[in-house]
């Protein structure tokens, strides 16, 4: 018995402390940095130069390439430089272009070159989305099935931590340095990912790459829909669409909710945002560790239930009112569920990809589950204000919206059907 426990502990330790986990962290950081740069640092830069909110909102549309990246993902599956390999050649190229473009946009003038800034932001988004495509594919090729859970949790958490650079350090540096120097300093944080790409080897893709561009475009869809049957494929797509819908809806307008309850900006920043960030990080790492032992399917069940129950914490917070301690508890529980559920969900998506077409299929799946997030804010506002239901009813509706994704687990992720469970 003692020997079995020791073996299990050694297995967990060896799974966590291996070079693949470090690669997942470094590539995750490199993947997250450009998105947070566009979401946090660029808008602050423009507003400090008195650019109106409407224009800043239009520039925000430059993020659309993230939703349409599956359109050029087949190119990443089909082509690559032979001396670097399919994955590493696209990774190196996109990371180099991101380093140059993030540094270069700071040389433009918001007062005189707003059009150029729009196009530069669009270029950064395209380079960033391309990097996401190939890093996701690289990670799928790199990780054995038993490590998909913990590897993806390391990746997701490093992705989120990257936001501390443009959204934290970058804004602090802006009080002491010129904006071009701030952007250059931010761009230099692309170097760890770039160096990682140079040092790592091309993973075994477990099969020959597509022999033609037509095969790279058609076969990923054909393979997915014929792997089992059409019904199973549609159920998996429906699950990807719905599993995170409830908690995405619940958190879509969470900051206005805090304000309506009566919390100050300081309380929101110091308690809600900080607790939410670290709870998500802890949830992601904890989720990865748990998946090593129980597998992806069971994690989807358990973490999905945590996601579902945690939404009721916000409903209770609305009834309790302005209580900072309860705010911390509600936020901690909710975002712990977000971290757990996201870790299992990304691992599930990764497991659904065929390594031969991992770039195209992963890009398609990640774009597909992102669809609900594009309208949850509008839907949340309609339920709370236009329908006049208020925040408590809204969170109850959000919890109900999480149920279809849980029900679909019976078919797409049966409790005892996980091959990666140990």
Buried (B, 14 or more C-beta within 10 A) or exposed (E): EEEEEEEEEEBBEEBBEEEBBBBBBBBBBBBBBBBBBBBBBBBBBBEEEEBEEEBBEEBBEBBBBBBEBBBBBBBBBBBBEEEBBBBBBBBBBBBBBBBEBBBBBBEBEBEEBBEBBBEBBBBBBBBBBBBBBBBBBBBBBBBEBBBBBBBBBBBBBBBBBBBBBBBEBBBEBBEEBEBBBBBBBBBEBBEBBBEBBEEBEBBEBEEEBBEEEEBBBBBBBEBBBEEEEEEBBEBBBBBBBBBBBBBBBBBBBBBBBBEEBEBEEEBBEEBBBEBBBBBBBBBBBBBBBBBBBBBBBBBBBBBBBBBBBBBBBBBEBBEBEEBEEBBBBBBBBBBBBBBBBBBBBBBBBBBBBBBBBBBBBBBBBBBBBBEBBEEBBEBBBEBBEEEEBEBBBBBBBBBEBBBBBBEBBEEBBEBEEBEBBE
